[in-house]
Amino acid sequence: SIDLWRAYNGKKMPPGWKIIDGVLTFKTEQILEEDYNYKGSRDIIYGGEMFQDFELYVEWKIPVGGNSGIFYHVQEGYDNPYEMSPEYQIIDDENYTSIHDVTEYNESFGEKEPEKLQDWQMTGANYAMHTVPDNIEKILYPTGQWNSSKILFTKSKVEHWLNDVLLFSFKPWSDEWYRLRNSGKWDEYPDYGK
C-alpha cells in the first residue's frame, strides 16, 4: 500500500510511483501526461511515524545506471533531503559512470580520478561520510536482482549492512563524525546531520 507514503515536503506520492505485484516501484513510463508539469519533490518519505533510534530492513533492486538511496532522520522544510539527512547510498556501482558523467562534480572535491565513482559514492556508503573499508568483502548483486540493506541507528552506534554483511559502524556526532562532516563536502549545507 502507498497509504502513509508521500513526497518530501508534499501531501501525496509523486508521479511514477505505484505498487506492482506487492512492490513499491518507480518507472518513468508510469508518469501520466497530466503529471509532466509536476514541480514537487520526487523523493518520497514514509509519514506514518517518527523515530530516533531504529532498525530498518529493506529489499531493493535498481536498473542499469540507477542511483537511489535511503535518507534517514529526514526533516522537511529544506529544498532537498540531502541538505540535512544522512544517506545510505544505493547506486549501480558497476555501470553508473558509463551512462552518467560524474567528472565535473568529483573535480569540485579534488578527486584524483574524477571520472570514476568514489568510495564515498558507492552502494552502502554513508554518502560523503563513511565508506566501506577495503578489508570488507562487499556483496552487491547485479542490477535487476534483489539486494537487502539494513540500517541500525542508536545514539551510540550506527551500522550499515548490505546482503547480511556488516559494512561498517560509527558513532554519530563523535569527533570522527565531525571531522568527516567538516571535510568540505557539506560546506554548502550547514544543517547536515543536525
C-alpha positions as CSV (number, residue, x, y, z in Angstrom):
1,S,0.0,0.0,0.0
2,I,1.1,3.6,-0.6
3,D,-1.2,4.9,2.2
4,L,1.2,6.8,4.6
5,W,3.8,7.3,1.8
6,R,4.2,10.8,0.3
7,A,6.5,13.2,-1.4
8,Y,9.2,15.0,0.6
9,N,7.5,18.4,1.6
10,G,4.3,17.1,0.0
11,K,1.0,15.6,0.8
12,K,0.8,12.8,-1.8
13,M,3.0,10.4,-3.7
14,P,4.9,12.0,-6.6
15,P,4.0,10.7,-10.1
16,G,5.6,7.5,-11.3
17,W,5.3,5.5,-8.0
18,K,2.9,2.5,-7.8
19,I,2.6,-0.8,-6.1
20,I,3.2,-3.5,-8.6
21,D,2.9,-7.1,-7.6
22,G,3.3,-6.0,-3.9
23,V,6.4,-4.0,-4.6
24,L,6.7,-0.2,-4.3
25,T,8.0,0.6,-7.8
26,F,9.1,3.7,-9.7
27,K,9.1,3.8,-13.5
28,T,9.1,6.9,-15.7
29,E,6.6,5.2,-18.1
30,Q,4.1,5.2,-15.2
31,I,4.0,9.0,-15.2
32,L,0.8,10.2,-16.8
33,E,0.8,13.1,-19.4
34,E,-1.0,15.4,-16.9
35,D,1.8,14.8,-14.4
36,Y,4.6,16.0,-16.7
37,N,4.5,19.5,-15.2
38,Y,4.8,18.2,-11.6
39,K,7.0,20.6,-9.7
40,G,7.3,18.9,-6.3
41,S,10.0,16.6,-4.9
42,R,10.2,13.2,-6.5
43,D,11.9,12.0,-3.2
44,I,9.5,10.1,-1.0
45,I,9.1,9.6,2.7
46,Y,7.0,7.4,4.9
47,G,4.9,9.6,7.0
48,G,3.4,7.2,9.4
49,E,5.7,7.6,12.4
50,M,8.8,9.4,13.5
51,F,11.8,7.5,15.0
52,Q,15.1,8.5,16.7
53,D,16.6,5.0,17.3
54,F,15.6,2.4,14.7
55,E,16.5,-0.7,12.8
56,L,15.4,-0.5,9.1
57,Y,15.5,-3.5,6.8
58,V,14.6,-3.1,3.1
59,E,14.9,-5.2,-0.1
60,W,15.6,-3.3,-3.3
61,K,16.8,-3.5,-6.9
62,I,17.7,-0.8,-9.4
63,P,18.0,-0.7,-13.2
64,V,21.3,-0.3,-15.1
65,G,22.7,3.2,-14.3
66,G,20.3,3.6,-11.3
67,N,21.0,5.9,-8.4
68,S,19.0,6.0,-5.3
69,G,19.4,5.9,-1.5
70,I,17.8,5.8,1.9
71,F,17.7,9.1,3.7
72,Y,17.2,8.8,7.4
73,H,16.4,11.3,10.2
74,V,14.8,13.4,7.4
75,Q,13.5,16.8,8.4
76,E,11.2,18.6,6.0
77,G,11.3,22.2,5.1
78,Y,14.6,22.1,3.0
79,D,14.7,22.1,-0.8
80,N,16.1,18.5,-0.7
81,P,16.5,15.9,2.0
82,Y,20.3,15.6,1.4
83,E,20.8,19.1,2.8
84,M,20.5,17.7,6.3
85,S,19.9,14.0,6.2
86,P,22.4,11.1,6.2
87,E,22.0,8.8,3.2
88,Y,22.6,5.1,2.8
89,Q,23.8,5.2,-0.8
90,I,22.3,2.8,-3.4
91,I,23.7,3.1,-6.9
92,D,24.8,0.9,-9.8
93,D,28.5,0.7,-8.8
94,E,29.4,-1.1,-12.0
95,N,27.7,0.8,-14.7
96,Y,26.8,4.2,-13.4
97,T,29.7,6.2,-14.9
98,S,29.3,4.5,-18.3
99,I,25.9,6.3,-18.5
100,H,26.4,9.4,-16.3
101,D,29.3,11.8,-16.3
102,V,30.5,12.5,-12.7
103,T,33.7,14.2,-13.7
104,E,32.8,17.8,-13.0
105,Y,31.1,17.0,-9.7
106,N,34.0,15.0,-8.5
107,E,36.5,17.6,-9.7
108,S,34.9,20.1,-7.4
109,F,36.1,17.9,-4.5
110,G,39.6,17.5,-5.9
111,E,39.3,13.8,-6.6
112,K,42.3,12.2,-8.4
113,E,40.2,10.1,-10.8
114,P,37.1,12.3,-11.1
115,E,35.6,10.3,-13.9
116,K,35.1,7.3,-11.6
117,L,32.6,6.7,-8.7
118,Q,34.5,7.4,-5.5
119,D,34.3,5.1,-2.5
120,W,32.1,7.6,-0.7
121,Q,29.6,7.4,-3.5
122,M,29.2,3.7,-3.7
123,T,26.4,1.4,-2.5
124,G,26.4,1.0,1.2
125,A,28.4,4.2,2.0
126,N,27.1,6.8,4.3
127,Y,27.2,9.2,1.4
128,A,30.2,11.6,1.6
129,M,30.9,10.5,5.1
130,H,31.7,6.8,5.8
131,T,32.9,4.3,3.3
132,V,33.2,0.5,3.1
133,P,36.7,-0.4,4.3
134,D,39.0,-2.3,1.9
135,N,39.1,-5.3,4.2
136,I,35.3,-5.9,3.9
137,E,34.1,-8.1,1.1
138,K,31.1,-6.3,-0.1
139,I,28.4,-8.5,-1.7
140,L,26.4,-6.5,-4.3
141,Y,24.1,-8.3,-6.7
142,P,23.9,-7.1,-10.3
143,T,21.3,-4.6,-11.4
144,G,17.8,-6.1,-11.7
145,Q,18.5,-8.5,-8.9
146,W,17.3,-8.1,-5.3
147,N,19.7,-6.9,-2.6
148,S,19.0,-6.3,1.1
149,S,20.1,-3.4,3.3
150,K,19.8,-2.8,7.0
151,I,20.5,0.4,8.9
152,L,20.7,0.3,12.7
153,F,20.8,3.7,14.4
154,T,21.2,4.4,18.1
155,K,22.8,7.4,19.8
156,S,25.9,5.3,20.4
157,K,26.2,3.3,17.2
158,V,25.2,3.3,13.6
159,E,25.6,0.2,11.4
160,H,25.2,-0.1,7.6
161,W,24.6,-3.7,6.3
162,L,24.4,-5.0,2.7
163,N,23.2,-8.5,2.0
164,D,23.8,-9.7,5.5
165,V,27.4,-8.3,5.7
166,L,28.2,-5.5,8.2
167,L,29.9,-2.9,6.0
168,F,30.9,-0.5,8.9
169,S,29.8,1.1,12.0
170,F,30.4,4.5,13.5
171,K,29.4,6.7,16.5
172,P,27.2,9.6,15.5
173,W,28.3,13.0,16.4
174,S,31.7,11.8,17.6
175,D,35.0,13.6,17.0
176,E,35.5,11.4,13.9
177,W,32.0,12.2,12.7
178,Y,32.6,15.9,13.0
179,R,35.9,15.6,11.2
180,L,34.2,14.0,8.2
181,R,31.3,16.4,8.5
182,N,33.7,19.3,8.3
183,S,35.8,17.9,5.4
184,G,34.4,20.3,2.8
185,K,31.7,18.2,1.2
186,W,28.9,19.7,3.4
187,D,30.1,23.3,3.4
188,E,27.0,24.4,1.4
189,Y,24.7,22.6,3.8
190,P,25.3,23.8,7.4
191,D,22.4,21.8,8.8
192,Y,23.7,18.5,7.5
193,G,23.5,15.8,10.3
194,K,21.8,18.0,12.9
